[in-house]
Amino acid sequence: MPASSIAQTTSSAVTRLLRQALDQGRWASGEALRQEEIAAELGVSRVPVREALFQLQAEGLLRMVPNKGMYVRTVNAADLRELFRLRSLIEADVLAQAVPLHTPATINRVETIQAALDKAGSVADWIAGDREFHEALYAPAQRGESMDIVRRLRFQVDRYYFARLKPGTRAQGWHEEHHALIRAVRRRDAKAALKVLQAHLAQTERSALAALPPA
């Protein structure tokens, strides 16, 4: 394998590990991430760590302070409301296109992912499963550019709010809403699916806002 490919793979792996650590709340909002410390902990050079930090900055998880370094982005109530509004607009549009394109095979994949998510018992499993569920739900639309935006929005919301909530906080609500989405997709009922999705995102937004520390 070319050296550049190895370096890219290492950078991608570091990015995933750091994103997961942010999801789990390892660093508080406004806290600095030190390249040297991360590189030493992961047993890699500073190059892939630096590349990972820039990638996470591009995803909106970190912010750069000139001459100081990378810090965890602070999210406030107004930020969360805007992020969820954007999620609702884009995800509803993608879902509307995806619903009539679903096949028995794609629906089976969504159901399989949800079955695993129903058994998830940790925050990390919830994050991974919920992201995978929505990816599979929207996949038939084949909207690559839209999904890149959706992922960026989700990364910002998930890392902040899952780090502060236990999976059981809204487990029953998520379960019911996800299964309602599956039923609507099976019926090819885009209108019903959109209604469920918008309610799902609205409830999730309220949970996220409730998890914010007092201003």
GROMACS elastic network, one bead per residue, 0.5 to 0.9 nm:
[ bonds ]
;  ai    aj funct       b0    kb
    1     4     6  0.83008   500
    1     5     6  0.64595   500
    1     6     6  0.66822   500
    2     5     6  0.53062   500
    2     6     6  0.64828   500
    2     7     6  0.87792   500
    3     6     6  0.51007   500
    3     7     6  0.61775   500
    3     8     6  0.86021   500
    4     7     6  0.50833   500
    4     8     6  0.61401   500
    4     9     6  0.86224   500
    5     8     6  0.50114   500
    5     9     6  0.61145   500
    5    10     6  0.85800   500
    6     9     6  0.50983   500
    6    10     6  0.62128   500
    6    11     6  0.85969   500
    7    10     6  0.50987   500
    7    11     6  0.61271   500
    7    12     6  0.86250   500
    7    47     6  0.84823   500
    7    48     6  0.68575   500
    8    12     6  0.61254   500
    8    13     6  0.85765   500
    8    48     6  0.76253   500
    8    51     6  0.89820   500
    9    12     6  0.51014   500
    9    13     6  0.61862   500
    9    14     6  0.86340   500
    9    48     6  0.89486   500
   10    13     6  0.50867   500
   10    14     6  0.61628   500
   10    15     6  0.85454   500
   10    44     6  0.82278   500
   10    48     6  0.62434   500
   10    49     6  0.88360   500
   11    14     6  0.51237   500
   11    15     6  0.61063   500
   11    16     6  0.87093   500
   11    47     6  0.79994   500
   11    49     6  0.66306   500
   11    50     6  0.84766   500
   11    51     6  0.62567   500
   11    52     6  0.57414   500
   12    15     6  0.50174   500
   12    16     6  0.62953   500
   12    17     6  0.87156   500
   12    48     6  0.80291   500
   12    51     6  0.86897   500
   12    52     6  0.69780   500
   13    16     6  0.51967   500
   13    17     6  0.62873   500
   13    18     6  0.86726   500
   13    48     6  0.88511   500
   13    52     6  0.85861   500
   14    17     6  0.50897   500
   14    18     6  0.60845   500
   14    19     6  0.84465   500
   14    42     6  0.80396   500
   14    44     6  0.88782   500
   14    48     6  0.68505   500
   14    49     6  0.64182   500
   14    51     6  0.88171   500
   14    52     6  0.61340   500
   14    53     6  0.89607   500
   15    18     6  0.52266   500
   15    19     6  0.60003   500
   15    20     6  0.85076   500
   15    48     6  0.84216   500
   15    49     6  0.76775   500
   15    51     6  0.81133   500
   15    53     6  0.72455   500
   15    55     6  0.72449   500
   15    56     6  0.71457   500
   16    19     6  0.51100   500
   16    20     6  0.61120   500
   16    21     6  0.85970   500
   16    52     6  0.84201   500
   17    20     6  0.51455   500
   17    21     6  0.62201   500
   17    22     6  0.86945   500
   18    22     6  0.61634   500
   18    23     6  0.85506   500
   18    38     6  0.89386   500
   18    52     6  0.78402   500
   18    53     6  0.83202   500
   18    56     6  0.84114   500
   19    22     6  0.50445   500
   19    23     6  0.61542   500
   19    24     6  0.86515   500
   19    56     6  0.73703   500
   19    61     6  0.83527   500
   19   155     6  0.81702   500
   19   159     6  0.77328   500
   20    24     6  0.62479   500
   20    25     6  0.87138   500
   20    26     6  0.89898   500
   20   124     6  0.75718   500
   20   159     6  0.79633   500
   21    24     6  0.50839   500
   21    25     6  0.63382   500
   21    26     6  0.54465   500
   21    27     6  0.76777   500
   21   159     6  0.86119   500
   22    25     6  0.50479   500
   22    26     6  0.57420   500
   22    27     6  0.63231   500
   22    28     6  0.84766   500
   22    61     6  0.82238   500
   22    72     6  0.83278   500
   22   159     6  0.56634   500
   22   160     6  0.78889   500
   22   163     6  0.78223   500
   23    26     6  0.77498   500
   23   123     6  0.86067   500
   23   124     6  0.77621   500
   23   127     6  0.80988   500
   23   155     6  0.82278   500
   23   158     6  0.64422   500
   23   160     6  0.66200   500
   23   161     6  0.80942   500
   23   162     6  0.64843   500
   23   163     6  0.55362   500
   24    27     6  0.84786   500
   24   123     6  0.74652   500
   24   124     6  0.72809   500
   24   159     6  0.69120   500
   24   160     6  0.85597   500
   24   162     6  0.71134   500
   24   164     6  0.82252   500
   25    28     6  0.63489   500
   25    29     6  0.87408   500
   25   159     6  0.71920   500
   25   160     6  0.74405   500
   25   162     6  0.83084   500
   25   164     6  0.74677   500
   26   163     6  0.84541   500
   27    30     6  0.82502   500
   27    31     6  0.60127   500
   27    32     6  0.78706   500
   27    33     6  0.78720   500
   27    72     6  0.71018   500
   28    31     6  0.54186   500
   28    32     6  0.87310   500
   28    72     6  0.69314   500
   28    74     6  0.86363   500
   29    32     6  0.88356   500
   29    71     6  0.78113   500
   29    72     6  0.51351   500
   29    73     6  0.58875   500
   29    75     6  0.76563   500
   29   160     6  0.85635   500
   30    62     6  0.88701   500
   30    63     6  0.88781   500
   30    71     6  0.55411   500
   30    73     6  0.59347   500
   30    74     6  0.58026   500
   31    70     6  0.84997   500
   31    71     6  0.53417   500
   31    72     6  0.54891   500
   31    73     6  0.83521   500
   32    68     6  0.88540   500
   32    69     6  0.71215   500
   32    70     6  0.57781   500
   32    72     6  0.64383   500
   33    37     6  0.82176   500
   33    38     6  0.77329   500
   33    53     6  0.84608   500
   33    69     6  0.75845   500
   33    70     6  0.58002   500
   33    71     6  0.59222   500
   33    72     6  0.74635   500
   34    37     6  0.54534   500
   34    38     6  0.62709   500
   34    39     6  0.85967   500
   34    69     6  0.77740   500
   34    70     6  0.76949   500
   35    38     6  0.52693   500
   35    39     6  0.59775   500
   35    40     6  0.85231   500
   35    46     6  0.61922   500
   35    47     6  0.89713   500
   35    49     6  0.62272   500
   35    50     6  0.66416   500
   35    53     6  0.84585   500
   35    69     6  0.88725   500
   35    70     6  0.89217   500
   36    39     6  0.51941   500
   36    40     6  0.61498   500
   36    41     6  0.85930   500
   36    45     6  0.85106   500
   36    46     6  0.65294   500
   36    49     6  0.85955   500
   37    40     6  0.52290   500
   37    41     6  0.61382   500
   37    42     6  0.86616   500
   38    41     6  0.50924   500
   38    42     6  0.61238   500
   38    43     6  0.83272   500
   38    44     6  0.84628   500
   38    46     6  0.82033   500
   38    49     6  0.71370   500
   39    42     6  0.52907   500
   39    43     6  0.57687   500
   39    44     6  0.50848   500
   39    45     6  0.56515   500
   39    46     6  0.54995   500
   39    47     6  0.86602   500
   39    48     6  0.83448   500
   39    49     6  0.62732   500
   40    43     6  0.50852   500
   40    44     6  0.66286   500
   40    45     6  0.77744   500
   40    46     6  0.85445   500
   41    44     6  0.80389   500
   42    45     6  0.87423   500
   44    47     6  0.81582   500
   44    48     6  0.73442   500
   44    49     6  0.77434   500
   45    48     6  0.65028   500
   45    49     6  0.71372   500
   46    49     6  0.50736   500
   46    50     6  0.59601   500
   46    51     6  0.85880   500
   47    50     6  0.51856   500
   47    51     6  0.62725   500
   47    52     6  0.86173   500
   48    52     6  0.59930   500
   48    53     6  0.85428   500
   49    52     6  0.50085   500
   49    53     6  0.61620   500
   49    54     6  0.86794   500
   50    53     6  0.51383   500
   50    54     6  0.63453   500
   50    55     6  0.86926   500
   51    54     6  0.52043   500
   51    55     6  0.62494   500
   51    56     6  0.87286   500
   52    56     6  0.61975   500
   52    57     6  0.85270   500
   53    56     6  0.50836   500
   53    57     6  0.61147   500
   53    58     6  0.86334   500
   53    62     6  0.75078   500
   53    70     6  0.72592   500
   54    58     6  0.62232   500
   54    59     6  0.86804   500
   54    62     6  0.82143   500
   54    64     6  0.87206   500
   54    70     6  0.85445   500
   55    58     6  0.50143   500
   55    59     6  0.63520   500
   55    60     6  0.88241   500
   55    62     6  0.89662   500
   56    60     6  0.64084   500
   56    61     6  0.54502   500
   56    62     6  0.59030   500
   56    63     6  0.87001   500
   57    60     6  0.51084   500
   57    61     6  0.55416   500
   57    63     6  0.56962   500
   57    64     6  0.73682   500
   57    70     6  0.80363   500
   57    72     6  0.89274   500
   57    73     6  0.87043   500
   58    61     6  0.75646   500
   58    62     6  0.78524   500
   58    63     6  0.87646   500
   58   152     6  0.84649   500
   59    62     6  0.77415   500
   59   151     6  0.83983   500
   59   152     6  0.51652   500
   59   153     6  0.79036   500
   59   155     6  0.70987   500
   59   156     6  0.74028   500
   60    63     6  0.72571   500
   60    73     6  0.73151   500
   60   152     6  0.70497   500
   60   153     6  0.80901   500
   60   155     6  0.78790   500
   60   156     6  0.62247   500
   61    71     6  0.87228   500
   61    72     6  0.63004   500
   61    73     6  0.55861   500
   61    74     6  0.86481   500
   61   152     6  0.88084   500
   61   155     6  0.72226   500
   61   156     6  0.57081   500
   61   159     6  0.79832   500
   62    70     6  0.62594   500
   62    71     6  0.54478   500
   62    74     6  0.85185   500
   63    69     6  0.83704   500
   63    70     6  0.56345   500
   63    71     6  0.53454   500
   63    72     6  0.63252   500
   63    73     6  0.55206   500
   63    74     6  0.88268   500
   64    67     6  0.87576   500
   64    68     6  0.77219   500
   64    69     6  0.56275   500
   64    71     6  0.62641   500
   64    72     6  0.88831   500
   64    73     6  0.89787   500
   65    68     6  0.53697   500
   65    69     6  0.54056   500
   65    70     6  0.62756   500
   65    71     6  0.73444   500
   66    69     6  0.65302   500
   66    70     6  0.87661   500
   68    71     6  0.89543   500
   70    73     6  0.89394   500
   71    74     6  0.87870   500
   73   156     6  0.88806   500
   74   160     6  0.88652   500
   75    78     6  0.81329   500
   75    79     6  0.58165   500
   75    80     6  0.67495   500
   75   156     6  0.83976   500
   75   157     6  0.86650   500
   75   160     6  0.75467   500
   75   212     6  0.86216   500
   76    79     6  0.52383   500
   76    80     6  0.63197   500
   76    81     6  0.87734   500
   76   209     6  0.85460   500
   76   212     6  0.73941   500
   76   213     6  0.89677   500
   76   215     6  0.81879   500
   77    80     6  0.51350   500
   77    81     6  0.62044   500
   77    82     6  0.86548   500
   77   208     6  0.89004   500
   77   209     6  0.62217   500
   77   212     6  0.73749   500
   77   215     6  0.88522   500
   78    81     6  0.51751   500
   78    82     6  0.62515   500
   78    83     6  0.86304   500
   79    82     6  0.52214   500
   79    83     6  0.61429   500
   79    84     6  0.86613   500
   80    83     6  0.50374   500
   80    84     6  0.61100   500
   80    85     6  0.84600   500
   80   156     6  0.87591   500
   80   157     6  0.70426   500
   80   205     6  0.74579   500
   80   208     6  0.77235   500
   80   209     6  0.71733   500
   81    84     6  0.52659   500
   81    85     6  0.60787   500
   81    86     6  0.86472   500
   81   205     6  0.72646   500
   81   209     6  0.82146   500
   82    85     6  0.50329   500
   82    86     6  0.62145   500
   82    87     6  0.85510   500
   83    86     6  0.52176   500
   83    87     6  0.61500   500
   83    88     6  0.86529   500
   83   153     6  0.61851   500
   83   154     6  0.83530   500
   83   156     6  0.80927   500
   83   157     6  0.73398   500
   84    88     6  0.60171   500
   84    89     6  0.85467   500
   84   153     6  0.79626   500
   84   154     6  0.88351   500
   84   157     6  0.80786   500
   84   201     6  0.71068   500
   84   202     6  0.77999   500
   84   204     6  0.88212   500
   84   205     6  0.64686   500
   85    88     6  0.51468   500
   85    89     6  0.62670   500
   85    90     6  0.87074   500
   85   201     6  0.89250   500
   85   202     6  0.89503   500
   86    89     6  0.51769   500
   86    90     6  0.61240   500
   86    91     6  0.82550   500
   86   150     6  0.85006   500
   86   153     6  0.78366   500
   87    90     6  0.53869   500
   87    91     6  0.56380   500
   87    92     6  0.79826   500
   87   149     6  0.86916   500
   87   150     6  0.64163   500
   87   153     6  0.66864   500
   87   154     6  0.78299   500
   87   201     6  0.80026   500
   88    91     6  0.54426   500
   88    92     6  0.57540   500
   88    93     6  0.83624   500
   88   197     6  0.79460   500
   88   198     6  0.62512   500
   88   201     6  0.67378   500
   88   202     6  0.83988   500
   89    92     6  0.55401   500
   89    93     6  0.63642   500
   89    94     6  0.89037   500
   89   198     6  0.89550   500
   90    93     6  0.51857   500
   90    94     6  0.62814   500
   90    95     6  0.86013   500
   90   146     6  0.70188   500
   90   147     6  0.86369   500
   90   149     6  0.83249   500
   90   150     6  0.71540   500
   91    94     6  0.50796   500
   91    95     6  0.59369   500
   91    96     6  0.84717   500
   91   138     6  0.79288   500
   91   146     6  0.82567   500
   91   147     6  0.83505   500
   91   150     6  0.70464   500
   91   197     6  0.83466   500
   92    95     6  0.50843   500
   92    96     6  0.60712   500
   92    97     6  0.87283   500
   92   193     6  0.87861   500
   92   194     6  0.59322   500
   92   195     6  0.89398   500
   92   197     6  0.71200   500
   92   198     6  0.73617   500
   93    96     6  0.52862   500
   93    97     6  0.66441   500
   93    98     6  0.88147   500
   93   194     6  0.86685   500
   94    97     6  0.53080   500
   94    98     6  0.61592   500
   94    99     6  0.88247   500
   94   138     6  0.62090   500
   94   139     6  0.87885   500
   94   141     6  0.63757   500
   94   142     6  0.86974   500
   94   143     6  0.70722   500
   94   146     6  0.75373   500
   94   147     6  0.83718   500
   95    99     6  0.60163   500
   95   137     6  0.72619   500
   95   138     6  0.54735   500
   95   139     6  0.88077   500
   95   140     6  0.88818   500
   95   141     6  0.73950   500
   95   190     6  0.76391   500
   95   193     6  0.78153   500
   95   194     6  0.71518   500
   95   197     6  0.87003   500
   96    99     6  0.57336   500
   96   100     6  0.78312   500
   96   138     6  0.88375   500
   96   141     6  0.85134   500
   96   190     6  0.55946   500
   96   191     6  0.77518   500
   96   193     6  0.79481   500
   96   194     6  0.69289   500
   97   100     6  0.67155   500
   97   101     6  0.72676   500
   97   138     6  0.82605   500
   97   140     6  0.80255   500
   97   141     6  0.55069   500
   97   190     6  0.82913   500
   98   101     6  0.52432   500
   98   102     6  0.63898   500
   98   137     6  0.74385   500
   98   138     6  0.55714   500
   98   139     6  0.68952   500
   98   140     6  0.50193   500
   98   142     6  0.80025   500
   98   185     6  0.88776   500
   98   190     6  0.85653   500
   99   102     6  0.56138   500
   99   137     6  0.81921   500
   99   138     6  0.79818   500
   99   140     6  0.77263   500
   99   141     6  0.80118   500
   99   184     6  0.84802   500
   99   185     6  0.56114   500
   99   186     6  0.84499   500
   99   188     6  0.58292   500
   99   189     6  0.72675   500
   99   190     6  0.57480   500
   99   193     6  0.80099   500
  100   103     6  0.84491   500
  100   140     6  0.86786   500
  100   141     6  0.89946   500
  100   185     6  0.78805   500
  100   188     6  0.56388   500
  100   189     6  0.80602   500
  100   190     6  0.74178   500
  101   140     6  0.56717   500
  101   141     6  0.68962   500
  101   188     6  0.86611   500
  102   105     6  0.79334   500
  102   106     6  0.57933   500
  102   107     6  0.63811   500
  102   137     6  0.85187   500
  102   139     6  0.86430   500
  102   140     6  0.59395   500
  102   141     6  0.86020   500
  102   185     6  0.74353   500
  102   186     6  0.81667   500
  102   188     6  0.80446   500
  103   106     6  0.52097   500
  103   107     6  0.61116   500
  103   108     6  0.84234   500
  103   140     6  0.85522   500
  103   186     6  0.87689   500
  104   107     6  0.51679   500
  104   108     6  0.60071   500
  104   109     6  0.86499   500
  104   186     6  0.83177   500
  105   108     6  0.50640   500
  105   109     6  0.63363   500
  105   110     6  0.88757   500
  106   109     6  0.50358   500
  106   110     6  0.64237   500
  106   111     6  0.87217   500
  106   136     6  0.74010   500
  106   137     6  0.81122   500
  106   139     6  0.83801   500
  106   140     6  0.76892   500
  107   110     6  0.50904   500
  107   111     6  0.62151   500
  107   112     6  0.85922   500
  107   136     6  0.84399   500
  107   137     6  0.79239   500
  107   182     6  0.74896   500
  107   185     6  0.76626   500
  107   186     6  0.71236   500
  108   111     6  0.50244   500
  108   112     6  0.60646   500
  108   113     6  0.86132   500
  109   112     6  0.50637   500
  109   113     6  0.62405   500
  109   114     6  0.86004   500
  109   133     6  0.87973   500
  109   136     6  0.70830   500
  109   137     6  0.88455   500
  110   113     6  0.52371   500
  110   114     6  0.62085   500
  110   115     6  0.86720   500
  110   132     6  0.85579   500
  110   133     6  0.60389   500
  110   134     6  0.83575   500
  110   135     6  0.89353   500
  110   136     6  0.57281   500
  110   137     6  0.62479   500
  110   182     6  0.74977   500
  111   114     6  0.50289   500
  111   115     6  0.60947   500
  111   116     6  0.87508   500
  111   133     6  0.84951   500
  111   179     6  0.83847   500
  111   182     6  0.72251   500
  112   115     6  0.51077   500
  112   116     6  0.65242   500
  112   117     6  0.86856   500
  113   116     6  0.53032   500
  113   117     6  0.62103   500
  113   118     6  0.87325   500
  113   129     6  0.68201   500
  113   130     6  0.86020   500
  113   132     6  0.70743   500
  113   133     6  0.59200   500
  113   136     6  0.83646   500
  114   118     6  0.60199   500
  114   119     6  0.87362   500
  114   129     6  0.74800   500
  114   130     6  0.81699   500
  114   132     6  0.89311   500
  114   133     6  0.64650   500
  114   175     6  0.83072   500
  114   178     6  0.75221   500
  114   179     6  0.79431   500
  115   118     6  0.52091   500
  115   119     6  0.68785   500
  116   119     6  0.53756   500
  116   120     6  0.65053   500
  116   129     6  0.74368   500
  117   121     6  0.86325   500
  117   125     6  0.74563   500
  117   126     6  0.66010   500
  117   128     6  0.87368   500
  117   129     6  0.53552   500
  117   130     6  0.70997   500
  117   133     6  0.83357   500
  117   175     6  0.85056   500
  118   121     6  0.86237   500
  118   171     6  0.83853   500
  118   175     6  0.67333   500
  120   123     6  0.81669   500
  120   124     6  0.87861   500
  120   125     6  0.55901   500
  120   126     6  0.60162   500
  120   129     6  0.78955   500
  120   167     6  0.82345   500
  121   124     6  0.86277   500
  121   125     6  0.67877   500
  121   126     6  0.74279   500
  121   167     6  0.69966   500
  121   168     6  0.85056   500
  122   125     6  0.52211   500
  122   126     6  0.62417   500
  122   127     6  0.87361   500
  122   166     6  0.78937   500
  122   167     6  0.64695   500
  123   126     6  0.50228   500
  123   127     6  0.62122   500
  123   128     6  0.86924   500
  123   162     6  0.66542   500
  123   163     6  0.76324   500
  123   165     6  0.81089   500
  123   166     6  0.65336   500
  123   167     6  0.57010   500
  124   127     6  0.52044   500
  124   128     6  0.62661   500
  124   129     6  0.84761   500
  124   162     6  0.85796   500
  125   128     6  0.52255   500
  125   129     6  0.58364   500
  125   130     6  0.82898   500
  126   129     6  0.51427   500
  126   130     6  0.58064   500
  126   131     6  0.83240   500
  126   162     6  0.85273   500
  126   167     6  0.66839   500
  127   130     6  0.53814   500
  127   131     6  0.61378   500
  127   132     6  0.85294   500
  127   158     6  0.71539   500
  127   159     6  0.88069   500
  127   162     6  0.73971   500
  128   131     6  0.53308   500
  128   132     6  0.61129   500
  128   133     6  0.86108   500
  129   132     6  0.50464   500
  129   133     6  0.60245   500
  129   134     6  0.87226   500
  130   133     6  0.50444   500
  130   134     6  0.63728   500
  130   135     6  0.85763   500
  131   134     6  0.54227   500
  131   135     6  0.61515   500
  131   136     6  0.86875   500
  131   151     6  0.84129   500
  131   154     6  0.80918   500
  132   135     6  0.50417   500
  132   136     6  0.61467   500
  132   137     6  0.84999   500
  133   136     6  0.52882   500
  133   137     6  0.61042   500
  133   138     6  0.87663   500
  133   178     6  0.84729   500
  134   138     6  0.61925   500
  134   139     6  0.83549   500
  135   138     6  0.53916   500
  135   139     6  0.58378   500
  135   147     6  0.80464   500
  135   151     6  0.89814   500
  136   139     6  0.50079   500
  136   140     6  0.78224   500
  137   140     6  0.75313   500
  137   181     6  0.87252   500
  137   182     6  0.83810   500
  137   185     6  0.86569   500
  138   141     6  0.59629   500
  138   142     6  0.76923   500
  138   143     6  0.82037   500
  138   147     6  0.83648   500
  139   142     6  0.56097   500
  139   143     6  0.75753   500
  139   144     6  0.89181   500
  139   147     6  0.88424   500
  140   143     6  0.83141   500
  141   144     6  0.87399   500
  142   147     6  0.86443   500
  143   146     6  0.53979   500
  143   147     6  0.61024   500
  143   148     6  0.87375   500
  144   147     6  0.51398   500
  144   148     6  0.62804   500
  144   149     6  0.88869   500
  145   148     6  0.51918   500
  145   149     6  0.66659   500
  145   150     6  0.88284   500
  146   149     6  0.52480   500
  146   150     6  0.62577   500
  146   151     6  0.87584   500
  147   151     6  0.60253   500
  147   152     6  0.84912   500
  148   151     6  0.52520   500
  148   152     6  0.63570   500
  148   153     6  0.87926   500
  149   152     6  0.51345   500
  149   153     6  0.62625   500
  149   154     6  0.85988   500
  150   153     6  0.51588   500
  150   154     6  0.60812   500
  150   155     6  0.85815   500
  151   154     6  0.50059   500
  151   155     6  0.60199   500
  151   156     6  0.86832   500
  152   155     6  0.52261   500
  152   156     6  0.65551   500
  152   157     6  0.89202   500
  153   156     6  0.53845   500
  153   157     6  0.64364   500
  153   158     6  0.86000   500
  154   157     6  0.51180   500
  154   158     6  0.56825   500
  154   159     6  0.82088   500
  155   158     6  0.53254   500
  155   159     6  0.59712   500
  155   160     6  0.85317   500
  156   159     6  0.57674   500
  156   160     6  0.66159   500
  156   161     6  0.88887   500
  157   160     6  0.54658   500
  157   161     6  0.61455   500
  157   162     6  0.81650   500
  157   205     6  0.89697   500
  157   208     6  0.79313   500
  158   161     6  0.53536   500
  158   162     6  0.54333   500
  158   163     6  0.77114   500
  158   208     6  0.88894   500
  159   162     6  0.59394   500
  159   163     6  0.60927   500
  159   164     6  0.89601   500
  160   163     6  0.57426   500
  160   164     6  0.70526   500
  160   208     6  0.80169   500
  160   211     6  0.88450   500
  160   212     6  0.86911   500
  161   164     6  0.53315   500
  161   165     6  0.63689   500
  161   207     6  0.80540   500
  161   208     6  0.52954   500
  161   209     6  0.83106   500
  161   211     6  0.65897   500
  161   212     6  0.79623   500
  162   165     6  0.51371   500
  162   166     6  0.71620   500
  162   167     6  0.78936   500
  162   208     6  0.82096   500
  163   166     6  0.80046   500
  164   208     6  0.86638   500
  164   211     6  0.63217   500
  164   212     6  0.83635   500
  165   168     6  0.81422   500
  165   169     6  0.64238   500
  165   170     6  0.89408   500
  165   207     6  0.85929   500
  165   208     6  0.84853   500
  165   211     6  0.71451   500
  166   169     6  0.54994   500
  166   170     6  0.83792   500
  166   171     6  0.89345   500
  167   170     6  0.67678   500
  167   171     6  0.59519   500
  168   172     6  0.75570   500
  169   172     6  0.83117   500
  169   173     6  0.88868   500
  169   207     6  0.84417   500
  170   173     6  0.52237   500
  170   174     6  0.60863   500
  170   175     6  0.84705   500
  170   204     6  0.82878   500
  170   207     6  0.80302   500
  171   174     6  0.52248   500
  171   175     6  0.60300   500
  171   176     6  0.86580   500
  172   176     6  0.61588   500
  172   177     6  0.85429   500
  173   176     6  0.52535   500
  173   177     6  0.60692   500
  173   178     6  0.84623   500
  173   200     6  0.82213   500
  173   203     6  0.84791   500
  174   177     6  0.51776   500
  174   178     6  0.59212   500
  174   179     6  0.84420   500
  174   200     6  0.73972   500
  174   204     6  0.85443   500
  175   178     6  0.53734   500
  175   179     6  0.62172   500
  175   180     6  0.85821   500
  176   179     6  0.52598   500
  176   180     6  0.60747   500
  176   181     6  0.86458   500
  177   181     6  0.62085   500
  177   182     6  0.87136   500
  177   196     6  0.65176   500
  177   197     6  0.76320   500
  177   199     6  0.82764   500
  177   200     6  0.61373   500
  178   181     6  0.50539   500
  178   182     6  0.63597   500
  178   183     6  0.87773   500
  178   196     6  0.84292   500
  178   197     6  0.84504   500
  178   200     6  0.82093   500
  179   183     6  0.62199   500
  179   184     6  0.86500   500
  180   183     6  0.50934   500
  180   184     6  0.62354   500
  180   185     6  0.86381   500
  180   192     6  0.88069   500
  180   193     6  0.76505   500
  180   196     6  0.68702   500
  181   184     6  0.51812   500
  181   185     6  0.61994   500
  181   186     6  0.86280   500
  181   192     6  0.80033   500
  181   193     6  0.53463   500
  181   194     6  0.83272   500
  181   196     6  0.62696   500
  181   197     6  0.70446   500
  182   185     6  0.51209   500
  182   186     6  0.61518   500
  182   187     6  0.87362   500
  182   193     6  0.81003   500
  183   186     6  0.50982   500
  183   187     6  0.64203   500
  183   188     6  0.86767   500
  183   189     6  0.86605   500
  183   193     6  0.83082   500
  184   187     6  0.51547   500
  184   188     6  0.61589   500
  184   189     6  0.51404   500
  184   190     6  0.69518   500
  184   191     6  0.84024   500
  184   192     6  0.59256   500
  184   193     6  0.51820   500
  184   194     6  0.89529   500
  184   196     6  0.86312   500
  185   189     6  0.59688   500
  185   190     6  0.69254   500
  185   192     6  0.85511   500
  185   193     6  0.65391   500
  186   189     6  0.76213   500
  187   190     6  0.85074   500
  188   191     6  0.89351   500
  188   192     6  0.89864   500
  188   193     6  0.85598   500
  189   192     6  0.55065   500
  189   193     6  0.62656   500
  189   194     6  0.87624   500
  190   194     6  0.60693   500
  190   195     6  0.85818   500
  191   194     6  0.52722   500
  191   195     6  0.63393   500
  191   196     6  0.88176   500
  192   195     6  0.51060   500
  192   196     6  0.62940   500
  192   197     6  0.86280   500
  193   196     6  0.51992   500
  193   197     6  0.61001   500
  193   198     6  0.86305   500
  194   197     6  0.50149   500
  194   198     6  0.60733   500
  194   199     6  0.85220   500
  195   198     6  0.53459   500
  195   199     6  0.62820   500
  195   200     6  0.85370   500
  196   199     6  0.51731   500
  196   200     6  0.59471   500
  196   201     6  0.86277   500
  197   201     6  0.61368   500
  197   202     6  0.84736   500
  198   201     6  0.52167   500
  198   202     6  0.60691   500
  198   203     6  0.86138   500
  199   203     6  0.61232   500
  199   204     6  0.85128   500
  200   203     6  0.53271   500
  200   204     6  0.62059   500
  200   205     6  0.85929   500
  201   205     6  0.59801   500
  201   206     6  0.86284   500
  202   205     6  0.50231   500
  202   206     6  0.63395   500
  202   207     6  0.87727   500
  203   206     6  0.51395   500
  203   207     6  0.63753   500
  203   208     6  0.86917   500
  204   207     6  0.50801   500
  204   208     6  0.61771   500
  204   209     6  0.86455   500
  205   208     6  0.50067   500
  205   209     6  0.61180   500
  205   210     6  0.85169   500
  206   209     6  0.51198   500
  206   210     6  0.60937   500
  206   211     6  0.86520   500
  207   210     6  0.50994   500
  207   211     6  0.63534   500
  208   211     6  0.51502   500
  208   212     6  0.67923   500
  209   212     6  0.54061   500
  209   213     6  0.89037   500
  210   213     6  0.81516   500
  212   215     6  0.81915   500
